[in-house]
Amino acid sequence: PWIDATAPYLEGAGLGLAQVHELADAADARRMVDFWSDMGATSLKAYMHITRDELRASIEEGHKRGLKITGHLCSVTYREAAQLGIDNLEHGFFASTDFVADKKPDVCPGQGAGQAALAAVDPRGEAMTSLIKDLIQHHVALTSTLTVFETLTPGQPMPPGLDVLDPQLREQFEQRYASIAKNTRSQYATLFPKARLMEVEFFRAGGTLLVGTDPTGGGGVIAGYSNQRALELLVESGLTPLEAIKVGTLNGATFLGRADRVGSIAVDKQADLVVIDGDPSARIGDIRK
């Protein structure tokens, strides 16, 4: 199999995890990009506490090396990252801090503050429409990871695949799921439906939407099963089954620069296929067969 290996996080000071290198400055960012590019990394990822100068240096150095850079941001807003030349943004709009009223430059106000501000935004209002337009004008893609946030939202169904878990892990998640279901004050009850609509608005405006999962979600995001669920969630959010399938196949291959070999069924491409007992172009749930 081919592995697209992202280098370790390009992260500024503030995360506090010993295994994550904290960049000292823009020059350090360039050195890190060069080192991991030489080691064979195929892409880069900026993280929550990176500064604008460090992100700019990472983008410039990465692009020199032919690498694309994505980001799970906080200290840098989506609009700022777009202007700096970032290629992709992770987690839909959930990680955006563009709408935090007292946002200070190069400072992460906390994901909770960013999401609280986002929950107050009209998905079809002028503020969001303007941000979407800016991202598209700067050719920034957006990766949907709804499977993570579904596990935080009251009223969402139990995620698929729990039967493959170790019984203790399954029990732990089921207890967490029951606790979330009882949380009548959960911010995600408002945020989740709004944020998924924002992703659809981005797609309908002509933005490049990608889809992924994430090994978080408190244990409920299970490899394979969550990939199928991700496409179901896109359809539930407003995409047609065929649109969701394209987002999950050809769009990803195109973004990675591999669409000439994989991502769709065509003469001379690799026979990289999944055979379905059903018709997911009409019923996306058939993708589980």
C-alpha positions as CSV (number, residue, x, y, z in Angstrom):
1,P,0.0,0.0,0.0
2,W,1.0,3.6,-0.5
3,I,1.3,5.7,2.6
4,D,1.0,9.5,2.5
5,A,3.0,10.3,5.5
6,T,2.5,13.7,7.1
7,A,5.4,15.1,9.0
8,P,5.1,15.7,12.8
9,Y,3.0,18.8,13.7
10,L,4.3,22.2,13.0
11,E,3.3,23.6,16.3
12,G,4.1,26.8,18.3
13,A,4.5,27.2,22.0
14,G,1.5,26.3,24.2
15,L,0.4,22.8,23.6
16,G,2.5,21.4,26.4
17,L,3.0,17.8,25.1
18,A,6.6,16.7,25.4
19,Q,6.5,14.6,22.3
20,V,5.5,17.6,20.1
21,H,8.3,19.9,19.1
22,E,7.5,23.5,19.7
23,L,8.8,25.9,17.1
24,A,11.1,28.6,18.3
25,D,10.5,31.0,15.3
26,A,10.1,31.1,11.6
27,A,13.6,29.9,10.9
28,D,13.0,26.9,13.1
29,A,9.8,26.2,11.0
30,R,11.9,26.2,7.8
31,R,14.4,23.8,9.3
32,M,11.8,21.4,10.4
33,V,10.1,21.4,7.0
34,D,13.4,20.8,5.3
35,F,14.3,17.9,7.6
36,W,11.1,16.0,7.3
37,S,10.9,16.6,3.6
38,D,14.4,15.0,3.3
39,M,13.1,12.1,5.4
40,G,10.3,11.4,2.9
41,A,7.2,13.2,4.3
42,T,4.6,13.8,1.7
43,S,2.7,16.6,3.4
44,L,2.7,18.9,6.3
45,K,0.2,19.8,9.1
46,A,0.2,23.0,11.1
47,Y,-1.3,22.8,14.6
48,M,-3.2,24.9,17.1
49,H,-0.5,27.3,18.5
50,I,1.5,28.1,15.4
51,T,2.1,31.8,14.8
52,R,1.4,33.6,11.5
53,D,5.2,34.1,10.9
54,E,5.9,30.4,11.6
55,L,2.9,29.3,9.4
56,R,4.1,31.6,6.6
57,A,7.6,30.2,6.7
58,S,6.2,26.6,6.8
59,I,4.0,27.2,3.8
60,E,6.7,28.9,1.7
61,E,9.3,26.2,2.5
62,G,6.8,23.4,2.0
63,H,5.7,24.7,-1.3
64,K,9.3,25.0,-2.5
65,R,9.6,21.2,-1.7
66,G,6.3,20.4,-3.5
67,L,4.5,19.6,-0.3
68,K,1.0,20.7,0.6
69,I,0.2,22.0,4.1
70,T,-3.0,21.5,6.0
71,G,-3.9,22.8,9.5
72,H,-5.9,22.2,12.6
73,L,-5.7,25.8,13.6
74,C,-6.6,28.1,16.5
75,S,-4.0,30.8,17.0
76,V,-4.3,31.7,13.3
77,T,-7.7,32.3,11.8
78,Y,-9.0,30.6,8.6
79,R,-8.9,33.9,6.8
80,E,-5.4,34.6,7.8
81,A,-4.2,31.1,6.9
82,A,-5.9,31.5,3.5
83,Q,-4.0,34.7,2.8
84,L,-0.8,33.0,3.8
85,G,-1.3,30.3,1.2
86,I,-2.4,27.2,3.3
87,D,-3.8,24.4,1.1
88,N,-6.4,22.8,3.3
89,L,-8.1,23.2,6.7
90,E,-9.1,20.3,8.9
91,H,-12.4,19.7,10.8
92,G,-14.6,21.7,8.6
93,F,-15.3,25.0,10.3
94,F,-15.2,23.5,13.9
95,A,-11.6,24.7,14.4
96,S,-12.2,28.3,13.1
97,T,-11.6,31.2,15.5
98,D,-12.5,33.8,12.9
99,F,-15.7,34.8,14.9
100,V,-14.2,35.2,18.3
101,A,-14.8,38.9,19.2
102,D,-11.7,39.6,21.2
103,K,-9.3,37.3,19.3
104,K,-5.7,38.4,19.8
105,P,-3.2,37.9,16.9
106,D,-1.2,34.7,17.2
107,V,-3.0,33.6,20.4
108,C,-5.3,30.5,20.6
109,P,-8.4,31.6,22.6
110,G,-9.2,27.9,23.1
111,Q,-11.3,25.7,21.0
112,G,-14.2,26.1,23.3
113,A,-14.3,29.9,22.7
114,G,-13.9,29.4,18.9
115,Q,-16.8,26.9,18.8
116,A,-19.0,29.0,21.1
117,A,-18.6,31.9,18.7
118,L,-19.2,29.7,15.7
119,A,-22.4,28.4,17.2
120,A,-23.8,31.9,17.1
121,V,-23.1,32.4,13.4
122,D,-25.8,32.0,10.7
123,P,-24.5,29.4,8.2
124,R,-26.1,31.4,5.4
125,G,-25.4,34.8,6.8
126,E,-23.0,37.4,5.4
127,A,-20.2,36.7,7.8
128,M,-20.0,33.0,6.9
129,T,-20.7,33.7,3.2
130,S,-17.8,36.1,3.1
131,L,-15.4,33.6,4.8
132,I,-16.4,30.9,2.4
133,K,-15.9,33.2,-0.6
134,D,-12.4,34.1,0.7
135,L,-11.4,30.5,1.2
136,I,-12.5,29.5,-2.3
137,Q,-10.8,32.6,-3.9
138,H,-7.5,31.4,-2.2
139,H,-8.1,27.8,-3.4
140,V,-8.2,26.4,0.2
141,A,-9.8,23.0,0.5
142,L,-11.8,21.9,3.6
143,T,-11.7,18.5,5.2
144,S,-15.0,17.4,6.8
145,T,-14.6,15.2,10.0
146,L,-18.2,15.0,11.1
147,T,-17.7,11.5,12.6
148,V,-15.7,13.0,15.5
149,F,-18.2,15.7,16.4
150,E,-21.2,13.3,16.0
151,T,-19.9,11.4,19.0
152,L,-20.1,14.7,21.1
153,T,-23.6,15.6,20.0
154,P,-26.7,14.5,22.0
155,G,-29.3,12.7,19.9
156,Q,-27.0,11.3,17.3
157,P,-27.1,7.5,16.7
158,M,-24.6,5.1,18.3
159,P,-21.6,5.0,15.9
160,P,-21.1,1.8,13.8
161,G,-18.4,-0.8,14.6
162,L,-18.5,-0.9,18.4
163,D,-18.8,-4.7,18.2
164,V,-15.2,-5.0,17.1
165,L,-13.9,-3.2,20.2
166,D,-12.4,-4.8,23.3
167,P,-15.4,-5.2,25.6
168,Q,-14.0,-2.9,28.2
169,L,-13.4,-0.1,25.6
170,R,-16.9,-0.7,24.2
171,E,-18.4,-0.3,27.7
172,Q,-16.4,2.9,28.3
173,F,-17.7,4.4,25.1
174,E,-21.3,3.3,25.8
175,Q,-21.1,5.0,29.2
176,R,-19.8,8.2,27.6
177,Y,-22.5,8.1,25.0
178,A,-25.2,7.7,27.6
179,S,-23.7,10.7,29.5
180,I,-23.7,12.9,26.4
181,A,-27.3,11.9,25.6
182,K,-28.4,13.3,29.0
183,N,-26.5,16.6,28.6
184,T,-29.3,19.1,27.8
185,R,-26.9,22.0,27.8
186,S,-24.5,20.7,25.3
187,Q,-23.1,23.3,22.9
188,Y,-22.9,20.7,20.2
189,A,-26.7,20.4,20.0
190,T,-26.6,23.8,18.4
191,L,-23.2,23.7,16.8
192,F,-23.3,20.3,15.1
193,P,-26.3,21.0,12.8
194,K,-24.9,24.5,12.0
195,A,-21.4,23.4,11.3
196,R,-22.5,20.6,8.9
197,L,-24.6,23.0,7.0
198,M,-21.6,25.3,6.7
199,E,-19.7,22.5,5.0
200,V,-22.6,22.0,2.6
201,E,-22.7,25.8,1.9
202,F,-18.9,25.7,1.2
203,F,-19.4,22.8,-1.2
204,R,-22.4,24.4,-3.0
205,A,-20.4,27.6,-3.4
206,G,-17.7,25.7,-5.4
207,G,-15.3,24.9,-2.6
208,T,-13.2,21.7,-2.7
209,L,-14.6,19.5,0.1
210,L,-12.6,16.5,1.3
211,V,-13.6,13.9,4.0
212,G,-11.8,12.1,6.7
213,T,-12.1,10.7,10.1
214,D,-9.9,11.1,13.2
215,P,-8.8,8.7,15.9
216,T,-10.6,10.7,18.6
217,G,-14.3,10.9,19.5
218,G,-13.7,9.2,22.8
219,G,-13.4,5.8,21.3
220,G,-16.4,5.9,19.0
221,V,-14.6,6.7,15.7
222,I,-13.6,3.3,14.5
223,A,-11.4,2.8,11.4
224,G,-13.2,1.6,8.4
225,Y,-16.7,1.9,9.9
226,S,-16.2,5.6,10.4
227,N,-15.1,6.1,6.8
228,Q,-18.4,4.7,5.7
229,R,-20.3,6.7,8.3
230,A,-18.5,9.9,7.1
231,L,-20.2,9.6,3.7
232,E,-23.6,8.9,5.3
233,L,-23.2,12.1,7.3
234,L,-22.4,14.1,4.2
235,V,-25.6,12.8,2.6
236,E,-27.6,13.5,5.8
237,S,-26.2,17.0,5.7
238,G,-27.4,17.7,2.2
239,L,-25.1,16.2,-0.4
240,T,-26.5,13.7,-2.9
241,P,-25.0,10.2,-2.6
242,L,-22.9,10.6,-5.8
243,E,-21.6,13.9,-4.5
244,A,-20.6,12.4,-1.2
245,I,-18.9,9.4,-3.0
246,K,-16.9,11.8,-5.1
247,V,-15.9,13.8,-2.1
248,G,-14.7,10.6,-0.5
249,T,-12.8,9.3,-3.5
250,L,-11.8,11.5,-6.4
251,N,-11.6,14.8,-4.4
252,G,-9.1,13.2,-2.0
253,A,-7.1,11.7,-4.8
254,T,-7.1,15.1,-6.7
255,F,-5.9,17.0,-3.6
256,L,-3.1,14.5,-3.0
257,G,-2.0,14.8,-6.7
258,R,-2.8,11.2,-7.4
259,A,-6.0,11.5,-9.5
260,D,-4.1,10.2,-12.6
261,R,-3.8,6.8,-10.9
262,V,-6.6,6.4,-8.3
263,G,-9.8,8.1,-7.2
264,S,-12.2,7.0,-10.0
265,I,-12.7,4.0,-12.3
266,A,-11.1,4.8,-15.6
267,V,-9.0,3.1,-18.3
268,D,-5.2,3.1,-17.3
269,K,-5.9,3.8,-13.7
270,Q,-5.1,1.3,-10.9
271,A,-7.9,-1.2,-10.3
272,D,-8.2,0.2,-6.7
273,L,-11.8,-0.9,-6.1
274,V,-14.4,-1.6,-3.5
275,V,-17.2,-4.0,-4.6
276,I,-20.6,-3.1,-3.1
277,D,-23.7,-5.4,-2.8
278,G,-26.2,-2.6,-3.5
279,D,-26.4,0.8,-5.1
280,P,-24.8,3.5,-2.9
281,S,-25.4,6.1,-5.7
282,A,-29.1,5.8,-4.8
283,R,-28.9,4.6,-1.2
284,I,-25.7,5.7,0.6
285,G,-26.3,3.2,3.4
286,D,-25.5,0.5,0.9
287,I,-21.8,1.5,1.3
288,R,-21.7,-0.6,4.4
289,K,-22.3,-3.7,2.2
